[in-house]
Amino acid sequence: MVPDVQIVTCEFDKMAMSFDCTGFTEAHMAKTPMSIRQSDQFPHWAQNSSRIEIYSTKQMMYLGRVGGGWQVFEADNKLVDQQYGRVPDEV
């Protein structure tokens, strides 16, 4: 049997960090479509399967892998900063 949820917690002197990864929501989530990666748009983060979420005590960041861009929000969901993504160069 292969686990479908992985959780790692690391504790440091001045901070704690956790990493969660799951595959059981794949039927309800999608990768960032090319139409978004090639335009000035952002994916619908709640249903984006290739997002990374970074949390601090005052803000959070959605980071879209493979050209999805990024956005930073304050606790009241106020947009702080953002940058559109682009498809990476071919190797």
PDB file of N, CA, C and O in Angstrom, chain B, residues numbered from 101:
ATOM      1  N   MET B 101       0.840  -1.174   0.000  1.00  0.00           N
ATOM      2  CA  MET B 101       0.000   0.000   0.000  1.00  0.00           C
ATOM      3  C   MET B 101       0.889   1.241   0.000  1.00  0.00           C
ATOM      4  O   MET B 101       1.898   1.290   0.703  1.00  0.00           O
ATOM      5  N   VAL B 102       0.509   2.240  -0.790  1.00  0.00           N
ATOM      6  CA  VAL B 102       1.243   3.490  -0.886  1.00  0.00           C
ATOM      7  C   VAL B 102       0.470   4.563  -0.129  1.00  0.00           C
ATOM      8  O   VAL B 102      -0.731   4.718  -0.346  1.00  0.00           O
ATOM      9  N   PRO B 103       1.135   5.309   0.760  1.00  0.00           N
ATOM     10  CA  PRO B 103       0.418   6.355   1.497  1.00  0.00           C
ATOM     11  C   PRO B 103      -0.017   7.487   0.572  1.00  0.00           C
ATOM     12  O   PRO B 103       0.704   7.845  -0.359  1.00  0.00           O
ATOM     13  N   ASP B 104      -1.198   8.050   0.830  1.00  0.00           N
ATOM     14  CA  ASP B 104      -1.669   9.166   0.011  1.00  0.00           C
ATOM     15  C   ASP B 104      -1.561  10.504   0.744  1.00  0.00           C
ATOM     16  O   ASP B 104      -1.912  11.544   0.186  1.00  0.00           O
ATOM     17  N   VAL B 105      -1.083  10.487   1.980  1.00  0.00           N
ATOM     18  CA  VAL B 105      -0.865  11.721   2.725  1.00  0.00           C
ATOM     19  C   VAL B 105       0.502  11.615   3.400  1.00  0.00           C
ATOM     20  O   VAL B 105       0.827  10.607   4.029  1.00  0.00           O
ATOM     21  N   GLN B 106       1.289  12.675   3.256  1.00  0.00           N
ATOM     22  CA  GLN B 106       2.594  12.739   3.910  1.00  0.00           C
ATOM     23  C   GLN B 106       2.672  14.066   4.652  1.00  0.00           C
ATOM     24  O   GLN B 106       2.367  15.116   4.087  1.00  0.00           O
ATOM     25  N   ILE B 107       3.080  14.019   5.919  1.00  0.00           N
ATOM     26  CA  ILE B 107       3.208  15.229   6.724  1.00  0.00           C
ATOM     27  C   ILE B 107       4.562  15.195   7.421  1.00  0.00           C
ATOM     28  O   ILE B 107       4.907  14.219   8.087  1.00  0.00           O
ATOM     29  N   VAL B 108       5.322  16.271   7.260  1.00  0.00           N
ATOM     30  CA  VAL B 108       6.626  16.400   7.905  1.00  0.00           C
ATOM     31  C   VAL B 108       6.612  17.691   8.706  1.00  0.00           C
ATOM     32  O   VAL B 108       6.200  18.731   8.193  1.00  0.00           O
ATOM     33  N   THR B 109       7.052  17.640   9.949  1.00  0.00           N
ATOM     34  CA  THR B 109       7.160  18.828  10.784  1.00  0.00           C
ATOM     35  C   THR B 109       8.597  18.969  11.257  1.00  0.00           C
ATOM     36  O   THR B 109       9.186  18.028  11.788  1.00  0.00           O
ATOM     37  N   CYS B 110       9.157  20.165  11.055  1.00  0.00           N
ATOM     38  CA  CYS B 110      10.522  20.457  11.490  1.00  0.00           C
ATOM     39  C   CYS B 110      10.474  21.595  12.493  1.00  0.00           C
ATOM     40  O   CYS B 110       9.785  22.591  12.275  1.00  0.00           O
ATOM     41  N   GLU B 111      11.200  21.453  13.587  1.00  0.00           N
ATOM     42  CA  GLU B 111      11.266  22.511  14.591  1.00  0.00           C
ATOM     43  C   GLU B 111      12.679  23.069  14.638  1.00  0.00           C
ATOM     44  O   GLU B 111      13.656  22.327  14.742  1.00  0.00           O
ATOM     45  N   PHE B 112      12.768  24.398  14.560  1.00  0.00           N
ATOM     46  CA  PHE B 112      14.035  25.095  14.628  1.00  0.00           C
ATOM     47  C   PHE B 112      14.016  26.005  15.847  1.00  0.00           C
ATOM     48  O   PHE B 112      12.994  26.103  16.527  1.00  0.00           O
ATOM     49  N   ASP B 113      15.131  26.673  16.134  1.00  0.00           N
ATOM     50  CA  ASP B 113      15.206  27.545  17.316  1.00  0.00           C
ATOM     51  C   ASP B 113      14.126  28.615  17.334  1.00  0.00           C
ATOM     52  O   ASP B 113      13.511  28.857  18.373  1.00  0.00           O
ATOM     53  N   LYS B 114      13.885  29.264  16.184  1.00  0.00           N
ATOM     54  CA  LYS B 114      12.964  30.398  16.157  1.00  0.00           C
ATOM     55  C   LYS B 114      11.750  30.192  15.273  1.00  0.00           C
ATOM     56  O   LYS B 114      10.983  31.131  15.059  1.00  0.00           O
ATOM     57  N   MET B 115      11.556  28.998  14.756  1.00  0.00           N
ATOM     58  CA  MET B 115      10.389  28.754  13.909  1.00  0.00           C
ATOM     59  C   MET B 115      10.122  27.264  13.775  1.00  0.00           C
ATOM     60  O   MET B 115      10.980  26.422  14.038  1.00  0.00           O
ATOM     61  N   ALA B 116       8.908  26.978  13.358  1.00  0.00           N
ATOM     62  CA  ALA B 116       8.520  25.607  13.036  1.00  0.00           C
ATOM     63  C   ALA B 116       8.075  25.593  11.580  1.00  0.00           C
ATOM     64  O   ALA B 116       7.540  26.582  11.080  1.00  0.00           O
ATOM     65  N   MET B 117       8.293  24.485  10.909  1.00  0.00           N
ATOM     66  CA  MET B 117       7.921  24.377   9.503  1.00  0.00           C
ATOM     67  C   MET B 117       7.253  23.022   9.298  1.00  0.00           C
ATOM     68  O   MET B 117       7.713  22.004   9.816  1.00  0.00           O
ATOM     69  N   SER B 118       6.153  23.023   8.532  1.00  0.00           N
ATOM     70  CA  SER B 118       5.497  21.762   8.225  1.00  0.00           C
ATOM     71  C   SER B 118       5.328  21.634   6.720  1.00  0.00           C
ATOM     72  O   SER B 118       5.200  22.629   6.008  1.00  0.00           O
ATOM     73  N   PHE B 119       5.329  20.416   6.256  1.00  0.00           N
ATOM     74  CA  PHE B 119       5.176  20.103   4.840  1.00  0.00           C
ATOM     75  C   PHE B 119       4.105  19.032   4.728  1.00  0.00           C
ATOM     76  O   PHE B 119       4.227  17.957   5.314  1.00  0.00           O
ATOM     77  N   ASP B 120       3.051  19.330   3.971  1.00  0.00           N
ATOM     78  CA  ASP B 120       1.966  18.374   3.754  1.00  0.00           C
ATOM     79  C   ASP B 120       1.879  18.086   2.268  1.00  0.00           C
ATOM     80  O   ASP B 120       1.966  18.999   1.447  1.00  0.00           O
ATOM     81  N   CYS B 121       1.709  16.837   1.923  1.00  0.00           N
ATOM     82  CA  CYS B 121       1.561  16.441   0.526  1.00  0.00           C
ATOM     83  C   CYS B 121       0.504  15.349   0.462  1.00  0.00           C
ATOM     84  O   CYS B 121       0.546  14.387   1.228  1.00  0.00           O
ATOM     85  N   THR B 122      -0.436  15.504  -0.452  1.00  0.00           N
ATOM     86  CA  THR B 122      -1.493  14.515  -0.566  1.00  0.00           C
ATOM     87  C   THR B 122      -1.861  14.283  -2.019  1.00  0.00           C
ATOM     88  O   THR B 122      -1.704  15.174  -2.855  1.00  0.00           O
ATOM     89  N   GLY B 123      -2.338  13.117  -2.315  1.00  0.00           N
ATOM     90  CA  GLY B 123      -2.751  12.792  -3.671  1.00  0.00           C
ATOM     91  C   GLY B 123      -4.224  12.443  -3.776  1.00  0.00           C
ATOM     92  O   GLY B 123      -4.728  12.223  -4.878  1.00  0.00           O
ATOM     93  N   PHE B 124      -4.932  12.388  -2.638  1.00  0.00           N
ATOM     94  CA  PHE B 124      -6.315  11.914  -2.680  1.00  0.00           C
ATOM     95  C   PHE B 124      -7.305  12.940  -3.222  1.00  0.00           C
ATOM     96  O   PHE B 124      -8.464  12.600  -3.459  1.00  0.00           O
ATOM     97  N   THR B 125      -6.882  14.177  -3.422  1.00  0.00           N
ATOM     98  CA  THR B 125      -7.797  15.195  -3.946  1.00  0.00           C
ATOM     99  C   THR B 125      -7.654  15.397  -5.451  1.00  0.00           C
ATOM    100  O   THR B 125      -8.267  16.307  -6.009  1.00  0.00           O
ATOM    101  N   GLU B 126      -6.860  14.570  -6.112  1.00  0.00           N
ATOM    102  CA  GLU B 126      -6.578  14.762  -7.533  1.00  0.00           C
ATOM    103  C   GLU B 126      -7.829  14.811  -8.406  1.00  0.00           C
ATOM    104  O   GLU B 126      -7.830  15.495  -9.429  1.00  0.00           O
ATOM    105  N   ALA B 127      -8.867  14.121  -8.036  1.00  0.00           N
ATOM    106  CA  ALA B 127     -10.088  14.121  -8.850  1.00  0.00           C
ATOM    107  C   ALA B 127     -10.784  15.485  -8.829  1.00  0.00           C
ATOM    108  O   ALA B 127     -11.574  15.789  -9.722  1.00  0.00           O
ATOM    109  N   HIS B 128     -10.498  16.302  -7.823  1.00  0.00           N
ATOM    110  CA  HIS B 128     -11.162  17.597  -7.672  1.00  0.00           C
ATOM    111  C   HIS B 128     -10.248  18.777  -7.968  1.00  0.00           C
ATOM    112  O   HIS B 128     -10.673  19.930  -7.895  1.00  0.00           O
ATOM    113  N   MET B 129      -8.983  18.488  -8.303  1.00  0.00           N
ATOM    114  CA  MET B 129      -8.021  19.557  -8.523  1.00  0.00           C
ATOM    115  C   MET B 129      -7.368  19.406  -9.889  1.00  0.00           C
ATOM    116  O   MET B 129      -7.355  18.317 -10.463  1.00  0.00           O
ATOM    117  N   ALA B 130      -6.827  20.504 -10.405  1.00  0.00           N
ATOM    118  CA  ALA B 130      -6.214  20.476 -11.738  1.00  0.00           C
ATOM    119  C   ALA B 130      -4.910  21.256 -11.736  1.00  0.00           C
ATOM    120  O   ALA B 130      -4.718  22.168 -10.931  1.00  0.00           O
ATOM    121  N   LYS B 131      -4.022  20.889 -12.642  1.00  0.00           N
ATOM    122  CA  LYS B 131      -2.792  21.646 -12.837  1.00  0.00           C
ATOM    123  C   LYS B 131      -3.141  22.985 -13.479  1.00  0.00           C
ATOM    124  O   LYS B 131      -4.223  23.151 -14.043  1.00  0.00           O
ATOM    125  N   THR B 132      -2.222  23.929 -13.389  1.00  0.00           N
ATOM    126  CA  THR B 132      -2.435  25.239 -13.998  1.00  0.00           C
ATOM    127  C   THR B 132      -2.498  25.086 -15.515  1.00  0.00           C
ATOM    128  O   THR B 132      -1.536  24.612 -16.119  1.00  0.00           O
ATOM    129  N   PRO B 133      -3.600  25.474 -16.142  1.00  0.00           N
ATOM    130  CA  PRO B 133      -3.712  25.315 -17.597  1.00  0.00           C
ATOM    131  C   PRO B 133      -2.781  26.264 -18.351  1.00  0.00           C
ATOM    132  O   PRO B 133      -2.422  27.326 -17.843  1.00  0.00           O
ATOM    133  N   MET B 134      -2.402  25.880 -19.545  1.00  0.00           N
ATOM    134  CA  MET B 134      -1.504  26.684 -20.366  1.00  0.00           C
ATOM    135  C   MET B 134      -2.087  28.069 -20.641  1.00  0.00           C
ATOM    136  O   MET B 134      -1.338  29.041 -20.747  1.00  0.00           O
ATOM    137  N   SER B 135      -3.406  28.174 -20.759  1.00  0.00           N
ATOM    138  CA  SER B 135      -4.026  29.482 -21.017  1.00  0.00           C
ATOM    139  C   SER B 135      -3.729  30.487 -19.902  1.00  0.00           C
ATOM    140  O   SER B 135      -3.653  31.687 -20.166  1.00  0.00           O
ATOM    141  N   ILE B 136      -3.562  30.020 -18.665  1.00  0.00           N
ATOM    142  CA  ILE B 136      -3.218  30.898 -17.553  1.00  0.00           C
ATOM    143  C   ILE B 136      -1.713  31.153 -17.531  1.00  0.00           C
ATOM    144  O   ILE B 136      -1.278  32.277 -17.279  1.00  0.00           O
ATOM    145  N   ARG B 137      -0.919  30.119 -17.791  1.00  0.00           N
ATOM    146  CA  ARG B 137       0.535  30.273 -17.759  1.00  0.00           C
ATOM    147  C   ARG B 137       1.053  31.207 -18.851  1.00  0.00           C
ATOM    148  O   ARG B 137       2.156  31.738 -18.730  1.00  0.00           O
ATOM    149  N   GLN B 138       0.284  31.412 -19.900  1.00  0.00           N
ATOM    150  CA  GLN B 138       0.715  32.283 -20.991  1.00  0.00           C
ATOM    151  C   GLN B 138       0.006  33.637 -20.976  1.00  0.00           C
ATOM    152  O   GLN B 138       0.042  34.363 -21.970  1.00  0.00           O
ATOM    153  N   SER B 139      -0.631  33.981 -19.868  1.00  0.00           N
ATOM    154  CA  SER B 139      -1.368  35.245 -19.796  1.00  0.00           C
ATOM    155  C   SER B 139      -1.201  35.871 -18.413  1.00  0.00           C
ATOM    156  O   SER B 139      -0.589  35.282 -17.523  1.00  0.00           O
ATOM    157  N   ASP B 140      -1.744  37.050 -18.249  1.00  0.00           N
ATOM    158  CA  ASP B 140      -1.694  37.734 -16.963  1.00  0.00           C
ATOM    159  C   ASP B 140      -2.906  37.344 -16.127  1.00  0.00           C
ATOM    160  O   ASP B 140      -3.796  38.155 -15.876  1.00  0.00           O
ATOM    161  N   GLN B 141      -2.919  36.097 -15.708  1.00  0.00           N
ATOM    162  CA  GLN B 141      -3.981  35.549 -14.862  1.00  0.00           C
ATOM    163  C   GLN B 141      -3.348  34.663 -13.795  1.00  0.00           C
ATOM    164  O   GLN B 141      -2.173  34.304 -13.876  1.00  0.00           O
ATOM    165  N   PHE B 142      -4.140  34.326 -12.815  1.00  0.00           N
ATOM    166  CA  PHE B 142      -3.712  33.382 -11.786  1.00  0.00           C
ATOM    167  C   PHE B 142      -4.685  32.217 -11.760  1.00  0.00           C
ATOM    168  O   PHE B 142      -5.855  32.380 -12.105  1.00  0.00           O
ATOM    169  N   PRO B 143      -4.216  31.039 -11.353  1.00  0.00           N
ATOM    170  CA  PRO B 143      -5.135  29.910 -11.238  1.00  0.00           C
ATOM    171  C   PRO B 143      -6.088  30.103 -10.062  1.00  0.00           C
ATOM    172  O   PRO B 143      -5.840  30.927  -9.181  1.00  0.00           O
ATOM    173  N   HIS B 144      -7.166  29.348 -10.054  1.00  0.00           N
ATOM    174  CA  HIS B 144      -8.054  29.318  -8.887  1.00  0.00           C
ATOM    175  C   HIS B 144      -7.316  28.481  -7.843  1.00  0.00           C
ATOM    176  O   HIS B 144      -7.327  27.252  -7.900  1.00  0.00           O
ATOM    177  N   TRP B 145      -6.679  29.152  -6.897  1.00  0.00           N
ATOM    178  CA  TRP B 145      -5.752  28.483  -5.983  1.00  0.00           C
ATOM    179  C   TRP B 145      -6.385  27.317  -5.230  1.00  0.00           C
ATOM    180  O   TRP B 145      -5.727  26.299  -5.019  1.00  0.00           O
ATOM    181  N   ALA B 146      -7.628  27.440  -4.826  1.00  0.00           N
ATOM    182  CA  ALA B 146      -8.260  26.382  -4.019  1.00  0.00           C
ATOM    183  C   ALA B 146      -8.347  25.051  -4.761  1.00  0.00           C
ATOM    184  O   ALA B 146      -8.392  23.994  -4.131  1.00  0.00           O
ATOM    185  N   GLN B 147      -8.373  25.091  -6.079  1.00  0.00           N
ATOM    186  CA  GLN B 147      -8.471  23.854  -6.856  1.00  0.00           C
ATOM    187  C   GLN B 147      -7.244  23.626  -7.733  1.00  0.00           C
ATOM    188  O   GLN B 147      -7.321  22.919  -8.738  1.00  0.00           O
ATOM    189  N   ASN B 148      -6.117  24.217  -7.359  1.00  0.00           N
ATOM    190  CA  ASN B 148      -4.892  24.078  -8.133  1.00  0.00           C
ATOM    191  C   ASN B 148      -4.007  23.007  -7.495  1.00  0.00           C
ATOM    192  O   ASN B 148      -3.561  23.159  -6.357  1.00  0.00           O
ATOM    193  N   SER B 149      -3.758  21.930  -8.228  1.00  0.00           N
ATOM    194  CA  SER B 149      -3.013  20.805  -7.662  1.00  0.00           C
ATOM    195  C   SER B 149      -1.507  21.023  -7.643  1.00  0.00           C
ATOM    196  O   SER B 149      -0.787  20.252  -7.009  1.00  0.00           O
ATOM    197  N   SER B 150      -1.013  22.054  -8.321  1.00  0.00           N
ATOM    198  CA  SER B 150       0.440  22.263  -8.360  1.00  0.00           C
ATOM    199  C   SER B 150       0.870  23.493  -7.561  1.00  0.00           C
ATOM    200  O   SER B 150       1.938  24.053  -7.811  1.00  0.00           O
ATOM    201  N   ARG B 151       0.049  23.912  -6.606  1.00  0.00           N
ATOM    202  CA  ARG B 151       0.376  25.083  -5.803  1.00  0.00           C
ATOM    203  C   ARG B 151       1.219  24.704  -4.586  1.00  0.00           C
ATOM    204  O   ARG B 151       1.188  23.574  -4.099  1.00  0.00           O
ATOM    205  N   ILE B 152       1.958  25.682  -4.128  1.00  0.00           N
ATOM    206  CA  ILE B 152       2.689  25.574  -2.867  1.00  0.00           C
ATOM    207  C   ILE B 152       2.154  26.696  -1.989  1.00  0.00           C
ATOM    208  O   ILE B 152       2.016  27.830  -2.446  1.00  0.00           O
ATOM    209  N   GLU B 153       1.854  26.389  -0.733  1.00  0.00           N
ATOM    210  CA  GLU B 153       1.354  27.392   0.211  1.00  0.00           C
ATOM    211  C   GLU B 153       2.420  27.643   1.265  1.00  0.00           C
ATOM    212  O   GLU B 153       2.936  26.707   1.875  1.00  0.00           O
ATOM    213  N   ILE B 154       2.747  28.916   1.474  1.00  0.00           N
ATOM    214  CA  ILE B 154       3.731  29.290   2.479  1.00  0.00           C
ATOM    215  C   ILE B 154       3.032  30.223   3.462  1.00  0.00           C
ATOM    216  O   ILE B 154       2.480  31.249   3.064  1.00  0.00           O
ATOM    217  N   TYR B 155       3.056  29.866   4.749  1.00  0.00           N
ATOM    218  CA  TYR B 155       2.364  30.633   5.781  1.00  0.00           C
ATOM    219  C   TYR B 155       3.358  31.298   6.725  1.00  0.00           C
ATOM    220  O   TYR B 155       4.387  30.716   7.067  1.00  0.00           O
ATOM    221  N   SER B 156       3.043  32.519   7.144  1.00  0.00           N
ATOM    222  CA  SER B 156       3.771  33.180   8.231  1.00  0.00           C
ATOM    223  C   SER B 156       2.730  33.614   9.251  1.00  0.00           C
ATOM    224  O   SER B 156       1.552  33.282   9.116  1.00  0.00           O
ATOM    225  N   THR B 157       3.147  34.340  10.253  1.00  0.00           N
ATOM    226  CA  THR B 157       2.181  34.763  11.276  1.00  0.00           C
ATOM    227  C   THR B 157       1.253  35.855  10.776  1.00  0.00           C
ATOM    228  O   THR B 157       0.173  36.039  11.338  1.00  0.00           O
ATOM    229  N   LYS B 158       1.645  36.595   9.724  1.00  0.00           N
ATOM    230  CA  LYS B 158       0.830  37.706   9.250  1.00  0.00           C
ATOM    231  C   LYS B 158       0.399  37.588   7.790  1.00  0.00           C
ATOM    232  O   LYS B 158      -0.553  38.251   7.378  1.00  0.00           O
ATOM    233  N   GLN B 159       1.066  36.777   7.019  1.00  0.00           N
ATOM    234  CA  GLN B 159       0.759  36.679   5.590  1.00  0.00           C
ATOM    235  C   GLN B 159       0.849  35.234   5.127  1.00  0.00           C
ATOM    236  O   GLN B 159       1.379  34.367   5.822  1.00  0.00           O
ATOM    237  N   MET B 160       0.312  35.001   3.928  1.00  0.00           N
ATOM    238  CA  MET B 160       0.469  33.694   3.298  1.00  0.00           C
ATOM    239  C   MET B 160       0.742  33.899   1.823  1.00  0.00           C
ATOM    240  O   MET B 160       0.358  34.917   1.247  1.00  0.00           O
ATOM    241  N   MET B 161       1.408  32.928   1.210  1.00  0.00           N
ATOM    242  CA  MET B 161       1.782  33.023  -0.192  1.00  0.00           C
ATOM    243  C   MET B 161       1.326  31.778  -0.928  1.00  0.00           C
ATOM    244  O   MET B 161       1.536  30.656  -0.465  1.00  0.00           O
ATOM    245  N   TYR B 162       0.698  31.985  -2.082  1.00  0.00           N
ATOM    246  CA  TYR B 162       0.424  30.896  -3.020  1.00  0.00           C
ATOM    247  C   TYR B 162       1.481  30.986  -4.108  1.00  0.00           C
ATOM    248  O   TYR B 162       1.677  32.039  -4.714  1.00  0.00           O
ATOM    249  N   LEU B 163       2.147  29.893  -4.345  1.00  0.00           N
ATOM    250  CA  LEU B 163       3.184  29.833  -5.361  1.00  0.00           C
ATOM    251  C   LEU B 163       2.802  28.751  -6.355  1.00  0.00           C
ATOM    252  O   LEU B 163       2.711  27.577  -5.996  1.00  0.00           O
ATOM    253  N   GLY B 164       2.581  29.139  -7.598  1.00  0.00           N
ATOM    254  CA  GLY B 164       2.182  28.185  -8.627  1.00  0.00           C
ATOM    255  C   GLY B 164       3.389  27.593  -9.328  1.00  0.00           C
ATOM    256  O   GLY B 164       4.146  28.312  -9.980  1.00  0.00           O
ATOM    257  N   ARG B 165       3.573  26.296  -9.200  1.00  0.00           N
ATOM    258  CA  ARG B 165       4.693  25.641  -9.871  1.00  0.00           C
ATOM    259  C   ARG B 165       4.507  25.677 -11.383  1.00  0.00           C
ATOM    260  O   ARG B 165       3.385  25.825 -11.868  1.00  0.00           O
ATOM    261  N   VAL B 166       5.569  25.547 -12.110  1.00  0.00           N
ATOM    262  CA  VAL B 166       5.589  25.450 -13.570  1.00  0.00           C
ATOM    263  C   VAL B 166       4.846  26.610 -14.235  1.00  0.00           C
ATOM    264  O   VAL B 166       3.983  26.391 -15.085  1.00  0.00           O
ATOM    265  N   GLY B 167       5.178  27.829 -13.852  1.00  0.00           N
ATOM    266  CA  GLY B 167       4.631  28.997 -14.524  1.00  0.00           C
ATOM    267  C   GLY B 167       3.312  29.517 -14.010  1.00  0.00           C
ATOM    268  O   GLY B 167       2.640  30.263 -14.722  1.00  0.00           O
ATOM    269  N   GLY B 168       2.907  29.157 -12.798  1.00  0.00           N
ATOM    270  CA  GLY B 168       1.627  29.592 -12.265  1.00  0.00           C
ATOM    271  C   GLY B 168       1.635  30.943 -11.584  1.00  0.00           C
ATOM    272  O   GLY B 168       0.579  31.444 -11.197  1.00  0.00           O
ATOM    273  N   GLY B 169       2.826  31.556 -11.425  1.00  0.00           N
ATOM    274  CA  GLY B 169       2.915  32.846 -10.751  1.00  0.00           C
ATOM    275  C   GLY B 169       2.840  32.710  -9.241  1.00  0.00           C
ATOM    276  O   GLY B 169       2.877  31.603  -8.703  1.00  0.00           O
ATOM    277  N   TRP B 170       2.733  33.853  -8.560  1.00  0.00           N
ATOM    278  CA  TRP B 170       2.588  33.831  -7.102  1.00  0.00           C
ATOM    279  C   TRP B 170       1.812  35.055  -6.621  1.00  0.00           C
ATOM    280  O   TRP B 170       1.777  36.093  -7.281  1.00  0.00           O
ATOM    281  N   GLN B 171       1.186  34.899  -5.443  1.00  0.00           N
ATOM    282  CA  GLN B 171       0.448  35.980  -4.795  1.00  0.00           C
ATOM    283  C   GLN B 171       0.653  35.879  -3.290  1.00  0.00           C
ATOM    284  O   GLN B 171       0.721  34.782  -2.735  1.00  0.00           O
ATOM    285  N   VAL B 172       0.752  37.043  -2.628  1.00  0.00           N
ATOM    286  CA  VAL B 172       0.886  37.110  -1.178  1.00  0.00           C
ATOM    287  C   VAL B 172      -0.328  37.846  -0.625  1.00  0.00           C
ATOM    288  O   VAL B 172      -0.708  38.900  -1.133  1.00  0.00           O
ATOM    289  N   PHE B 173      -0.934  37.285   0.417  1.00  0.00           N
ATOM    290  CA  PHE B 173      -2.126  37.859   1.036  1.00  0.00           C
ATOM    291  C   PHE B 173      -1.900  38.072   2.524  1.00  0.00           C
ATOM    292  O   PHE B 173      -1.168  37.319   3.165  1.00  0.00           O
ATOM    293  N   GLU B 174      -2.546  39.123   3.077  1.00  0.00           N
ATOM    294  CA  GLU B 174      -2.573  39.324   4.517  1.00  0.00           C
ATOM    295  C   GLU B 174      -3.701  38.489   5.107  1.00  0.00           C
ATOM    296  O   GLU B 174      -4.472  37.866   4.376  1.00  0.00           O
ATOM    297  N   ALA B 175      -3.792  38.480   6.425  1.00  0.00           N
ATOM    298  CA  ALA B 175      -4.779  37.653   7.106  1.00  0.00           C
ATOM    299  C   ALA B 175      -6.215  37.963   6.691  1.00  0.00           C
ATOM    300  O   ALA B 175      -7.056  37.064   6.684  1.00  0.00           O
ATOM    301  N   ASP B 176      -6.513  39.209   6.346  1.00  0.00           N
ATOM    302  CA  ASP B 176      -7.872  39.587   5.949  1.00  0.00           C
ATOM    303  C   ASP B 176      -8.120  39.359   4.457  1.00  0.00           C
ATOM    304  O   ASP B 176      -9.078  39.889   3.894  1.00  0.00           O
ATOM    305  N   ASN B 177      -7.263  38.576   3.826  1.00  0.00           N
ATOM    306  CA  ASN B 177      -7.342  38.222   2.399  1.00  0.00           C
ATOM    307  C   ASN B 177      -7.026  39.409   1.488  1.00  0.00           C
ATOM    308  O   ASN B 177      -7.368  39.397   0.306  1.00  0.00           O
ATOM    309  N   LYS B 178      -6.374  40.430   2.039  1.00  0.00           N
ATOM    310  CA  LYS B 178      -5.948  41.589   1.247  1.00  0.00           C
ATOM    311  C   LYS B 178      -4.685  41.216   0.464  1.00  0.00           C
ATOM    312  O   LYS B 178      -3.723  40.700   1.033  1.00  0.00           O
ATOM    313  N   LEU B 179      -4.698  41.479  -0.835  1.00  0.00           N
ATOM    314  CA  LEU B 179      -3.554  41.195  -1.690  1.00  0.00           C
ATOM    315  C   LEU B 179      -2.410  42.140  -1.367  1.00  0.00           C
ATOM    316  O   LEU B 179      -2.597  43.357  -1.364  1.00  0.00           O
ATOM    317  N   VAL B 180      -1.227  41.598  -1.096  1.00  0.00           N
ATOM    318  CA  VAL B 180      -0.051  42.386  -0.745  1.00  0.00           C
ATOM    319  C   VAL B 180       0.859  42.574  -1.955  1.00  0.00           C
ATOM    320  O   VAL B 180       1.313  43.687  -2.225  1.00  0.00           O
ATOM    321  N   ASP B 181       1.125  41.494  -2.684  1.00  0.00           N
ATOM    322  CA  ASP B 181       2.008  41.547  -3.840  1.00  0.00           C
ATOM    323  C   ASP B 181       1.731  40.336  -4.716  1.00  0.00           C
ATOM    324  O   ASP B 181       1.167  39.342  -4.257  1.00  0.00           O
ATOM    325  N   GLN B 182       2.130  40.424  -5.976  1.00  0.00           N
ATOM    326  CA  GLN B 182       1.904  39.311  -6.894  1.00  0.00           C
ATOM    327  C   GLN B 182       2.812  39.433  -8.107  1.00  0.00           C
ATOM    328  O   GLN B 182       3.327  40.508  -8.413  1.00  0.00           O
ATOM    329  N   GLN B 183       2.998  38.317  -8.787  1.00  0.00           N
ATOM    330  CA  GLN B 183       3.706  38.309 -10.063  1.00  0.00           C
ATOM    331  C   GLN B 183       3.134  37.181 -10.906  1.00  0.00           C
ATOM    332  O   GLN B 183       3.000  36.048 -10.445  1.00  0.00           O
ATOM    333  N   TYR B 184       2.799  37.506 -12.147  1.00  0.00           N
ATOM    334  CA  TYR B 184       2.278  36.489 -13.056  1.00  0.00           C
ATOM    335  C   TYR B 184       3.380  35.510 -13.420  1.00  0.00           C
ATOM    336  O   TYR B 184       4.562  35.852 -13.407  1.00  0.00           O
ATOM    337  N   GLY B 185       2.989  34.319 -13.735  1.00  0.00           N
ATOM    338  CA  GLY B 185       3.959  33.299 -14.110  1.00  0.00           C
ATOM    339  C   GLY B 185       4.072  33.166 -15.609  1.00  0.00           C
ATOM    340  O   GLY B 185       3.284  33.737 -16.362  1.00  0.00           O
ATOM    341  N   ARG B 186       5.031  32.428 -16.020  1.00  0.00           N
ATOM    342  CA  ARG B 186       5.229  32.105 -17.429  1.00  0.00           C
ATOM    343  C   ARG B 186       5.786  30.692 -17.508  1.00  0.00           C
ATOM    344  O   ARG B 186       6.409  30.199 -16.568  1.00  0.00           O
ATOM    345  N   VAL B 187       5.549  30.056 -18.639  1.00  0.00           N
ATOM    346  CA  VAL B 187       6.066  28.710 -18.852  1.00  0.00           C
ATOM    347  C   VAL B 187       7.591  28.792 -18.871  1.00  0.00           C
ATOM    348  O   VAL B 187       8.140  29.694 -19.505  1.00  0.00           O
ATOM    349  N   PRO B 188       8.289  27.882 -18.198  1.00  0.00           N
ATOM    350  CA  PRO B 188       9.755  27.915 -18.187  1.00  0.00           C
ATOM    351  C   PRO B 188      10.334  27.665 -19.590  1.00  0.00           C
ATOM    352  O   PRO B 188       9.696  27.070 -20.459  1.00  0.00           O
ATOM    353  N   ASP B 189      11.547  28.138 -19.763  1.00  0.00           N
ATOM    354  CA  ASP B 189      12.248  27.885 -21.031  1.00  0.00           C
ATOM    355  C   ASP B 189      12.525  26.400 -21.186  1.00  0.00           C
ATOM    356  O   ASP B 189      12.746  25.693 -20.203  1.00  0.00           O
ATOM    357  N   GLU B 190      12.513  25.938 -22.413  1.00  0.00           N
ATOM    358  CA  GLU B 190      12.871  24.544 -22.680  1.00  0.00           C
ATOM    359  C   GLU B 190      14.362  24.367 -22.463  1.00  0.00           C
ATOM    360  O   GLU B 190      15.153  25.272 -22.730  1.00  0.00           O
ATOM    361  N   VAL B 191      14.735  23.205 -21.980  1.00  0.00           N
ATOM    362  CA  VAL B 191      16.146  22.904 -21.709  1.00  0.00           C
ATOM    363  C   VAL B 191      16.787  22.323 -22.946  1.00  0.00           C
ATOM    364  O   VAL B 191      17.975  22.000 -22.931  1.00  0.00           O
TER     365      VAL B 191
END
